[in-house]
């Protein structure tokens, strides 16, 4: 049986539940449309820096932040369009703006649809009219995120999109990472490294970008929790980023449609024609 309820704390939180799977999902639309919590069989799957979450001026570190219209950062946080230079901070603005609830349903699993549209604030840094609609659907052990990107501008709209899920971990040395690629670019030392399924978690930071992945699925096995988390994504998600910081109880496995700086280089950049919409799907599944 599926249900949706609302709790009002610091922010209005929508709670989606699937009683048969003992699954629970919490979404906070006004804080970037973000998933803040995901439980399956009463196991906490997401990490959330709750102190940082209380400060609206800070980006959320935890849950599943939404990346749009860029993934990663731009050199000097700038790009040019039609001869004008714009400033756009890391990962774009979607994760920092309030989204609105567009609909909800308990048929075929509990689902919540949230939306974000262009505004004077977004047009000042990204001169395109757009509409986004994301549907979170809880189906047993799986969280499905269906996305619709619509260009309301009179010209083609360039963008990258992605997600930045923070998964909770107790002992990183027990992680086995399965990514469909044999090499990654490290943002830490700016070098290319071979990959065989493991990282050195003793280093201060891992920021590994796997480009042009060969399959539409990746996973992490956490032997300490007898847990496997699998991410499935559409082919347009061409980059996977694995990120973690020493001393923090999280790791991130992030599907991106394009690499860092795609807005300047054009690499794997989506260009959506005027009036057109693009629909994508990303899902995460917990297995025990």
C-alpha positions as a printed NumPy array, in Angstrom:
array([[  0.   ,   0.   ,   0.   ],
       [  1.3  ,   3.449,  -0.955],
       [  0.6  ,   6.76 ,   0.721],
       [  1.686,  10.408,   0.764],
       [  1.679,  12.669,   3.799],
       [  3.04 ,  16.105,   4.681],
       [  5.046,  17.227,   7.682],
       [  5.864,  20.842,   8.453],
       [  9.174,  21.395,  10.17 ],
       [ 11.736,  23.913,   8.968],
       [ 10.354,  23.193,   5.488],
       [  7.232,  21.463,   4.227],
       [  8.256,  17.856,   3.649],
       [  6.35 ,  15.377,   1.478],
       [  6.633,  11.793,   2.689],
       [  6.05 ,   8.968,   0.228],
       [  5.696,   5.468,   1.655],
       [  5.426,   1.934,   0.319],
       [  4.37 ,  -0.17 ,   3.282],
       [  4.927,  -3.524,   1.587],
       [  8.62 ,  -2.713,   0.994],
       [  9.026,  -0.772,   4.24 ],
       [ 10.162,   2.08 ,   2.004],
       [  9.993,   5.797,   2.731],
       [ 11.005,   8.83 ,   0.692],
       [ 11.122,  12.451,   1.853],
       [ 11.101,  15.357,  -0.593],
       [ 11.448,  19.063,   0.224],
       [ 10.247,  21.045,  -2.832],
       [ 11.099,  24.518,  -1.532],
       [ 14.735,  23.517,  -0.838],
       [ 15.747,  22.726,  -4.406],
       [ 13.126,  20.032,  -5.042],
       [ 15.483,  17.715,  -3.192],
       [ 15.114,  14.185,  -1.869],
       [ 16.414,  14.422,   1.695],
       [ 15.777,  10.893,   2.889],
       [ 15.302,   7.422,   1.407],
       [ 14.743,   4.34 ,   3.519],
       [ 14.244,   0.744,   2.427],
       [ 13.476,  -1.998,   4.954],
       [ 14.06 ,   0.671,   7.608],
       [ 17.685,   1.146,   6.464],
       [ 18.822,   4.747,   5.952],
       [ 20.323,   4.961,   2.468],
       [ 21.036,   8.686,   2.192],
       [ 23.472,  10.955,   3.987],
       [ 22.342,  14.457,   4.964],
       [ 24.295,  17.229,   6.67 ],
       [ 21.365,  18.367,   8.794],
       [ 23.152,  21.426,  10.197],
       [ 24.002,  22.742,   6.723],
       [ 20.435,  22.001,   5.601],
       [ 19.111,  24.596,   8.061],
       [ 21.034,  27.399,   6.297],
       [ 19.213,  28.464,   3.103],
       [ 22.24 ,  30.405,   1.868],
       [ 24.268,  27.181,   1.682],
       [ 23.857,  24.453,  -0.902],
       [ 22.577,  21.204,   0.579],
       [ 25.212,  18.554,   1.2  ],
       [ 23.236,  15.347,   1.248],
       [ 20.158,  13.718,  -0.203],
       [ 19.81 ,  13.907,  -3.992],
       [ 20.548,  17.448,  -5.265],
       [ 19.435,  18.305,  -8.815],
       [ 22.09 ,  19.616, -11.221],
       [ 20.906,  22.073, -13.908],
       [ 21.8  ,  23.783, -16.248],
       [ 25.394,  22.633, -15.686],
       [ 27.152,  19.787, -13.942],
       [ 30.368,  20.589, -12.151],
       [ 31.917,  24.021, -12.453],
       [ 33.032,  26.428, -15.184],
       [ 36.453,  28.117, -15.272],
       [ 36.034,  31.286, -13.195],
       [ 32.327,  30.33 , -13.048],
       [ 31.764,  32.062, -16.402],
       [ 30.566,  31.318, -19.929],
       [ 29.619,  33.425, -22.946],
       [ 26.457,  33.537, -25.037],
       [ 25.789,  35.888, -27.946],
       [ 28.811,  37.977, -26.995],
       [ 27.775,  38.411, -23.362],
       [ 29.517,  36.871, -20.369],
       [ 27.455,  35.241, -17.623],
       [ 28.34 ,  33.946, -14.182],
       [ 26.996,  30.553, -13.165],
       [ 28.125,  28.798, -10.01 ],
       [ 28.979,  25.121,  -9.622],
       [ 26.23 ,  22.659, -10.567],
       [ 23.881,  25.494, -11.578],
       [ 20.929,  26.939,  -9.694],
       [ 18.206,  24.262,  -9.67 ],
       [ 19.407,  22.787,  -6.367],
       [ 19.181,  26.17 ,  -4.626],
       [ 15.792,  27.45 ,  -5.804],
       [ 12.304,  26.643,  -4.505],
       [ 10.322,  24.206,  -6.648],
       [  6.536,  23.93 ,  -6.643],
       [  4.397,  20.828,  -6.302],
       [  2.643,  20.054,  -9.59 ],
       [  0.892,  16.822,  -8.649],
       [  0.881,  13.644,  -6.605],
       [ -0.517,  10.131,  -6.913],
       [ -0.652,   6.82 ,  -5.078],
       [ -1.426,   4.728,  -8.165],
       [  1.364,   2.342,  -9.246],
       [  3.402,   3.5  ,  -6.27 ],
       [  3.508,   6.827,  -4.482],
       [  4.68 ,   9.656,  -6.734],
       [  5.243,  13.388,  -6.402],
       [  5.821,  15.802,  -9.292],
       [  7.676,  19.054,  -8.686],
       [  8.459,  21.846, -11.118],
       [ 10.812,  24.756, -11.667],
       [ 10.429,  27.518, -14.268],
       [ 12.698,  30.295, -15.44 ],
       [ 12.444,  33.619, -13.611],
       [ 14.172,  36.982, -13.506],
       [ 16.673,  35.407, -11.131],
       [ 17.576,  32.57 , -13.502],
       [ 17.504,  34.746, -16.63 ],
       [ 20.162,  36.984, -15.106],
       [ 22.647,  34.088, -15.16 ],
       [ 21.162,  31.821, -17.841],
       [ 19.266,  33.679, -20.62 ],
       [ 16.806,  30.939, -21.534],
       [ 13.156,  30.392, -20.702],
       [ 12.547,  26.858, -19.467],
       [ 10.23 ,  24.573, -17.547],
       [ 11.343,  21.54 , -15.564],
       [  9.054,  18.835, -14.187],
       [ 10.505,  15.981, -12.123],
       [  8.444,  13.057, -10.85 ],
       [  9.728,  11.014,  -7.92 ],
       [  8.127,   7.561,  -7.824],
       [  8.635,   5.075,  -5.003],
       [  8.162,   1.513,  -6.217],
       [  9.251,  -1.1  ,  -3.697],
       [ 13.034,  -0.984,  -3.353],
       [ 13.375,   1.387,  -6.302],
       [ 13.239,   5.174,  -6.564],
       [ 12.488,   6.329, -10.115],
       [ 13.102,   9.961, -11.114],
       [ 11.416,  10.913, -14.366],
       [ 12.468,  14.283, -15.766],
       [ 10.989,  16.576, -18.413],
       [ 13.007,  19.542, -19.686],
       [ 11.142,  22.06 , -21.864],
       [ 12.609,  24.978, -23.792],
       [ 10.304,  28.02 , -23.813],
       [ 12.9  ,  30.242, -25.525],
       [ 12.977,  31.37 , -29.155],
       [ 16.419,  29.786, -29.629],
       [ 18.027,  26.444, -28.905],
       [ 18.717,  25.953, -25.191],
       [ 22.092,  24.444, -24.226],
       [ 22.367,  22.603, -20.923],
       [ 23.672,  19.676, -18.951],
       [ 21.683,  17.919, -16.248],
       [ 22.374,  15.388, -13.556],
       [ 22.023,  14.218,  -9.985],
       [ 24.363,  14.261,  -6.992],
       [ 23.129,  11.509,  -4.635],
       [ 24.867,  11.213,  -1.277],
       [ 24.802,   7.62 ,  -0.041],
       [ 25.427,   6.817,   3.616],
       [ 28.436,   4.617,   4.363],
       [ 30.032,   3.267,   7.527],
       [ 33.276,   1.749,   6.244],
       [ 34.455,   2.874,   2.804],
       [ 37.083,   0.144,   2.67 ],
       [ 34.178,  -2.288,   2.266],
       [ 32.91 ,  -0.651,  -0.926],
       [ 33.138,  -2.365,  -4.291],
       [ 32.468,   0.098,  -7.099],
       [ 31.127,  -1.171, -10.417],
       [ 31.298,   1.499, -13.122],
       [ 31.196,   0.679, -16.863],
       [ 34.496,   2.347, -17.69 ],
       [ 38.19 ,   1.508, -17.342],
       [ 39.537,   5.038, -16.885],
       [ 38.657,   8.229, -15.051],
       [ 39.862,  11.799, -14.911],
       [ 40.724,  12.996, -11.421],
       [ 39.725,  16.546, -10.641],
       [ 42.122,  16.393,  -7.684],
       [ 45.404,  15.863,  -9.539],
       [ 44.123,  16.681, -13.065],
       [ 45.313,  13.342, -14.443],
       [ 43.82 ,  10.256, -16.1  ],
       [ 43.914,   7.013, -14.097],
       [ 43.112,   3.396, -14.886],
       [ 40.211,   1.894, -12.95 ],
       [ 39.69 ,  -1.726, -11.947],
       [ 36.862,  -1.429,  -9.422],
       [ 38.478,   0.047,  -6.325],
       [ 39.74 ,   3.351,  -4.961],
       [ 42.301,   4.313,  -2.353],
       [ 40.02 ,   5.65 ,   0.354],
       [ 42.948,   6.762,   2.5  ],
       [ 43.413,   9.898,   0.37 ],
       [ 41.796,  13.199,   1.392],
       [ 39.44 ,  13.377,  -1.586],
       [ 38.353,  11.296,  -4.556],
       [ 36.765,  13.196,  -7.442],
       [ 36.725,  10.809, -10.4  ],
       [ 34.903,  11.544, -13.659],
       [ 34.224,   8.571, -15.922],
       [ 33.412,   9.805, -19.419],
       [ 31.537,   8.019, -22.207],
       [ 30.405,   5.108, -20.075],
       [ 29.658,   1.932, -22.015],
       [ 26.498,   0.787, -20.204],
       [ 23.449,   2.402, -18.642],
       [ 23.921,   0.913, -15.197],
       [ 26.419,   1.258, -12.353],
       [ 26.455,   0.001,  -8.794],
       [ 28.214,   0.043,  -5.442],
       [ 28.304,  -2.967,  -3.15 ],
       [ 28.721,  -2.137,   0.538],
       [ 29.88 ,  -5.381,   2.13 ],
       [ 29.692,  -3.924,   5.643],
       [ 25.938,  -3.376,   5.258],
       [ 25.145,  -6.282,   2.899],
       [ 23.764,  -3.652,   0.568],
       [ 23.974,  -3.103,  -3.169],
       [ 22.861,   0.208,  -4.665],
       [ 22.305,   0.217,  -8.421],
       [ 21.787,   3.282, -10.578],
       [ 20.191,   2.947, -14.012],
       [ 20.135,   5.908, -16.381],
       [ 19.262,   6.871, -19.95 ],
       [ 22.05 ,   6.899, -22.589],
       [ 22.248,  10.705, -22.535],
       [ 23.815,  10.397, -19.082],
       [ 27.284,   9.97 , -20.572],
       [ 29.381,  10.787, -17.487],
       [ 29.526,   9.213, -14.046],
       [ 31.302,  10.948, -11.196],
       [ 32.402,   9.221,  -8.003],
       [ 33.144,  11.667,  -5.2  ],
       [ 33.928,  11.342,  -1.523],
       [ 35.91 ,  13.173,   1.165],
       [ 38.014,  11.571,   3.89 ],
       [ 36.363,  11.616,   7.302],
       [ 32.816,  12.037,   5.939],
       [ 30.27 ,   9.22 ,   6.064],
       [ 29.141,   9.47 ,   2.458],
       [ 30.062,   8.684,  -1.101],
       [ 28.441,  10.096,  -4.227],
       [ 27.793,   8.32 ,  -7.52 ],
       [ 26.542,  10.995,  -9.886],
       [ 25.064,  10.543, -13.378],
       [ 25.661,  13.626, -15.567],
       [ 24.591,  14.225, -19.167],
       [ 27.801,  16.149, -19.823],
       [ 31.209,  16.74 , -18.24 ],
       [ 32.461,  19.839, -16.454],
       [ 32.575,  22.982, -18.597],
       [ 30.356,  21.515, -21.331],
       [ 28.608,  24.879, -21.642],
       [ 31.9  ,  26.292, -22.947],
       [ 33.366,  23.289, -24.769],
       [ 30.139,  21.853, -26.176],
       [ 31.176,  18.313, -25.211],
       [ 28.049,  16.146, -24.874],
       [ 26.05 ,  19.355, -24.426],
       [ 22.285,  19.013, -24.928],
       [ 20.795,  21.623, -27.269],
       [ 17.032,  21.605, -26.991],
       [ 15.152,  23.255, -29.845],
       [ 12.582,  26.024, -29.178],
       [  9.308,  24.604, -27.868],
       [ 10.755,  21.098, -27.569],
       [ 10.782,  18.844, -24.515],
       [ 13.213,  16.152, -23.491],
       [ 12.264,  13.319, -21.168],
       [ 14.855,  11.323, -19.229],
       [ 14.742,   8.69 , -16.499],
       [ 17.151,   7.77 , -13.717],
       [ 16.446,   5.149, -11.073],
       [ 18.137,   3.85 ,  -7.942],
       [ 17.519,   0.4  ,  -6.494],
       [ 18.536,  -1.04 ,  -3.124],
       [ 19.231,  -4.77 ,  -2.869],
       [ 19.978,  -6.719,   0.304]])
